[in-house]
Amino acid sequence: MEQIPVADFLFDADYKKPVAQMSVEEFRDVANSLQALAKHGRDVQKVYGEGLKRSSQGHCEMVEKLETFPIKEYPATEGRIRKALRLPKTYLASGINNETC
């Protein structure tokens, strides 16, 4: 994580000085701190925006690749024939079940 140069006196919660009472050095420190925070915020937004752009590009590529496959439809329920074909496997599996104690 990057260190942001902020004036030390701005971390004090009790620091409340009007601009008219600030010295020139204090005012410059506050102004530089605000500029540094604004720049850091813009940099974070750039990184976040690039991540979103790359993520959406990857998503589009995946969808295009998936569209090359034919669509298969599966019935929601099993018919009689499918149930009958599954019966021997079920019978065999129930006969070889291990008992645990």
N, C-alpha and C positions, 0 to 999 in steps of 0.2 A: 504494500500500500504506500502511496506517495505521500510525503510530508508536504503540507500546505503552509507556506510562510504567513503566519498570522501574528500580529502584535501580541505580546504576552499580557499586557494589561487588559485586553479584550476578553480574556478568559475569566477575569474577576467578575463575579455576578453583581458586586456592589458598585462597579464602575458606571457612573452616570454623570457625564460631563457634557454640557451644551457645547456646540461647535464654537460659539463665540468665546468660550473660556479656554479652549484648547490651545496649546502652543503649536507652533508651526510644525515641529517634529511629530507631535502626537497626531495632528491632522494628516500628515503624510503617511504615518504608520497605519492609520485607519483606512485611508484611501487605498494604499497599496494592499492591505489585507482584503478589502472588498474586491479589488481587481483580481487578486489571486483566487479568491473564492469563485468569482464569476467565470474565470478562465477554466478552473477545475470543473465547474458544472458543465460548461460547454464541451470539454474533453470527454466527460462521462457520457453525455448525450450522444457524442459522435460514436463512441464505442458501442453504446446500446443500440443506436440506429444501424450500425454495420452488422451487428449480431442479428437484428431482426431481418435485415435485407438478405443476409446469407441463409438464414433459417427458412425464409419464404422461398428463396431460389431452390434450396434443397428439397423443400416440400413439392414444388412444381415438378422437379425432375423425377421424384419418386412416383408422383401421380401419373406422369407420362409413361414411365416404365411399366407401371401396373396396368395401364390401359392396353398394352400390347398383348396381354393374356386374354383368352376368351372367358366370357362370363359363364360360370357354372351355377345352375340353380339346384337347390336341395329342397326336398319336400319337408314341411314342418313336422309331419307325423310319419311313422313307419306304416307301410302297407302290410297286408297279410303275407305276401311272398317274402319280404325282407325279414319279418318276424320268424317265419319258418326257416329261412336260411341261417338265422342267428341261433336257433335252438340247439343244434349240435355243439356249437362252440360254448354255449352257456352250460350245457350238461357236462361237457368235458372239463371245463374250468371248475365247476362245483365239485367234481370228483377228485381233483388234485389239490384242493385247498389245504394248506398246512394249518394244524391246530397249534395254538400257542397257549401255554399255561403259565 
